[in-house]
Amino acid sequence: MLVSAKEMLDKAKAGHYAVGHFNINNLEWTKSILSVAQEMNSPVILGVSEGAGKYMTGYKTVAAMVKAMIEEMGITVPVALHLDHGSYEGCKKCIEAGFSSIMFDGSHLPIEENIEKTKELVKLAHENGMSIEAEVGSIGGEEDGVIGAGEFADPEECKKIADLGVDFLAAGIGNIHGKYPANWPGLNFDVLAKVQEKTGTLPLVLHGGTGIPAEMIQKAINLGVSKINVNTECQLSFAEATRKYIEAGKDLEGKGFDPRKLLAPGAEAIKATVREKIELFGSANKA
């Protein structure tokens, strides 16, 4: 059964660990992430970008697939199905489709408009038993066509958005989507500490979790980050394992071309990445 992400993230904040948000792209991704979460007894958030939702033919398809897989696989750990970087329209569609959590990304809007739309969506989400994430200060890099320059969040604006009743908040602290460049200066912990000071017990979210050094992740968790988003890293491990399988000519041996065999090394690689992250975030045995 799907649950809202509120309770698992409130627990994470109080217990000084973080829950992994792993983006899904298809059945293999979903199956790999769910099986590792169950194996490690960890709560998990399945993230769906608007691009991935479109790729999987729509949010209703995604919700139906995830709900059926939870049942068929006998998953008992808490699972939230969450819209990642949602537009106002996308959020409304996911509420109708049966998601259990949404993120409204109004970070590119003037703060007044961001507040107005967030307020409306908070009401809608809570009426439907869903959790809602908001964002202040865009996250750098690109995620499925959503491009952010990587600003630092203004702690005062964070407080304004937090006061609207959102369940968790993504604040830009120098983090970026995708691979980090060699000259990346790192996360700005001063900004994070100020945001935490203004928002109190509200769980904070770190987007662009791929490639951030382990000690920075730990420090961010200690400063109130309770949800960490991982996408690129799973894609890279999947691609690398699939490339090795093809380059080794395995698809030409016997029935190696069967998609169940062809996609298996990639699915195993996703599992290994998810295991590593759950370990690092400290959410194992927290279900």
N, C-alpha and C positions, 0 to 999 in steps of 0.2 A: 504493500500500500504506500502511496506517495504521502509525504508529510510536508508541512511548511518548514522552511529552514530556520525559523525563529528560535525554536527551543534548542536545536542542536548548536546554534551559534551562541546563544546566551550561555549555554553550558561550557562551550569552548572558551568564551571570554573569561568566565569565572574560574575555569580550570587551567588557564594559561597554555592552551594548545590551539591549533587551527584545524578547521575541516577543509579538505580539498574539494575544490570545484573543478571538475574535469569536463572539458567540452566534448560532446559526442558528435559524430558525423554520419554514423550508420549503425547497423546491427552489431558488427564486429567490435566497434568501439564500446558500445553500450554493454555488451556481454562481458568484455574484458574488465571494464571498470567495476561492474556490479559483482563479478565473481571475486575480485580481489578485496573489495570492501567487505563482502561476506566472510571471506577467508580470514581477514584481519580484524573482524568484528568492529568495523569503523563506520560511523555515519558518513554519508557521501552526498555531494550535490552534482547532479548531471546538468551541465550548462549547454544551452542551445543558442547559437548566434542566429540572427535573422537569416543570414546566408545559408547556414546549415539547415534551418527550418525549411527554407525554400527548396534546397537540394533534396530533402527527404519528403518532398511533395506537400508539406504543410504541417502546421502545429498539431492538427488533429491526428495525423498519422504518427507523429513523434509520441504524443501522449498515449495513444492506443498501444504502440509498440512497447514503450517503457513499462506501462502498467501490466501488460500481458507477460513481459519478460520477468518482472518481479514475482509474479504469481507462478509461472512455469519453472523458474529457477529456484523457487523456495527461498527468496531473499527475505531475511527477517530484520536486517539492520535498517535504520532510518534512511530513506532516500528522498531527496527533494529534486523536482524537475523544474529548472530555473531558466527563464529567458535572459540571455546575456546581452548587454548593450541594446536594450529594446527601445524602439521609437514609441511614441504615444499610441499609434495605431497598432503596432506589434504587441504592446502590452495588453491592449483590449482583446486582441485575437487570442492571446494565450490564456486570458482569464476565461474566455468562452471555451477554449479547447480542453481545459482541464489540467493545466499546469498547476504546480503547487507553490510556485514562487516566480516573481518577475523582477527585472531590473529596469528602471526607467533611466535612460541616459539623457538627461537634459543639460549636460555640461556645456554643450555648444550654444545653448540659448542664453539670452540675458537672464540674470538671476531672478528677476520678478516673474518672468514667464516660466522658468524652471520651477519656481515655488508654486505657482498656480496649478500647473499640470501635475506636479508631484502630489500636491494636496488632494486633487481629484482621484488620482490613481491609488493613493494610500487608502482612501475611503472604500473604493471599489475592491481592492485586494483584500482588505480586512473583512469586508462584508462576505467575501467568498472563502474565508479561512486561509488566505494565502499570505506569504511574507513578501515584502518589497524592499529592494535595494535602490539607493539613489547614488548619483555621482557628482562630486564637486571638483573642478580642476581636471581637465581632460588627461587621459592616460596617453603617453606618447606612442608613436608607431601606428600600425594599421591592423585592424581586425575586421576581416570580411567587409572591406570598403568603408568602415568607420575609422577615420583618420584623426588622431589627436596629436597636438604638438608637444605634449608632455609638460603641462604647467604644474606649478605647485598650488595645492588647494589653499584657499584663504580660510583660516580657522573660524573666522566670524561667519562666513557663508556656510561653513560646515554646520555650525550651531543652528543657523536659520533652518537649514534643511532637516537636521536631526530633530528639531522641535516640531516638525510636521507629523511626526509619528512613524517615520520609516523604521524598518527593523534592523537594517545594517547599512553602512555607508562606505562607498569607495572614495578615497581621497587621493588625488595625484600627489605623489611624493618623489617624483623623478623616475618612477617606474615606467617601462614601455612594453608594448606588445611585440612579440616576435623575438628575434635574436638581438642581444645587447651588443652595441659596437665596442670595439677594443678601448675606446677613450671614454666610455660611460663613467660619470663621476660617482655613481652609487646612489643609494637611497638617502633622502634627506630626513634624518631622524629628528632633527629639531622641529621641522614642520609636523611630523607625525606626533611628537610629544605634545605640541600645542593643540593639534586637532583633538587628541585624546583628552586633554585637559578640558576643552570646551564641550565635548560630547559625552563625557562621563562613562556610563556603563554600556553605551551603544557599541556593538561589535563593529570593527572596522575591516575593510576588505582590501586586499592587495592584488591588483590585476597585474598581468605580465609576470607570472611566477617563474617562467622559464629562464634559466641562466642566472638567477640571483644567487650569489654565494650562500652556502648553508648558514654561516654565522650571521649574515644580514637577515636571513629569514628568521632565525632564532630571536634576534634583537627586536625585529618587527613584531613577533608574537608577544614578546615581553611588554611591548608598548601598546598592546591592545588589538593587534590584527588577529581576527578569528576566522577569516575565510581567505584562502589563497587560490587564485585561478591559474590553472595549468591547461595549455592548449598546444602551443607550438612543440613542446618537448615530446608529447605523445605522437604528434605528426612526424617529427624527425625520426623517432625510434621505429615507427611503423614503416616509413619509407626506406630506412637503412636495412632493416631485416628483409623486406620484400626485394630490394635490390640484390642483396646477397644471394637469395634463393634463385632469382632469375639468372644472375651472373654465374652461379655455380651449375647452371643448366638443369636444375632440379625439375623444372617444368617440362622438360623433354624426356624425363625418365618415367616409364610406366604411365600412371594416371596423374602425374605431377601437375598437369594443367587444370585439374579439378579445382574450382575456386575454393573449396573447403581446405584443400592442401596448400594452394597458392597463397591464401590469405592467413594461414595458420601462424607462420613465423612472425608476421607483423602483429597479429593479435597477442602473441606471447610477449613481444617486445613492449607493447602498450602495458601489459600486466606488470612487467618488470619495472617500468617507469612509475606506474601508479603505486606499486609496493614501496618503492624508494621514497616517494613523496609522502605517503601516509606515515611512514616511519619518521621522516624528517619533521612533519607537521605535528607529530605527537598524538594523532587521533586513534591509533590502534587500541583496541579493547575499550573504546569510549562509547560504543553503541549502547 
